[in-house]
Amino acid sequence: LSAIMQRGFQPLQIAAGVSVDTGRKDKDGKPIMAAKYTGFHSLRHFYASWCINRKEDGGLGLPPKIVQERLGHSSIMLTMDTYGHLFPRNDDATELASAEAALLG
């Protein structure tokens, strides 16, 4: 399992930009990056992100309650405290501006 993480998942993270600078440089002077998340638990976070991400962006676009159930969280608060920043916002600024213009002229 460790080899799968080191040879498979961690290089994918680096390629996707989910990485941190090690402070070292390669022979060409470029920074050497390392995967930000190295443990097996990172796959759980990936799964949660995939469930939450919008369909048009390659995710499943699931609502918070379904994500909570799939992850086995004891409460919706745990899900939202951990992953709330990933859920799409429903307060479209364009709609708000249109409503404001309609009300205020």
PyMOL commands that set and color helices and strands:
alter all, ss='L'
color gray80, all
select helices_A, chain A and resi 2-16+42-52+55-57+64-71+76-86+93-104
alter helices_A, ss='H'
color red, helices_A
select strands_A, chain A and resi 19-25+31-35
alter strands_A, ss='S'
color yellow, strands_A
deselect
rebuild
show_as cartoon
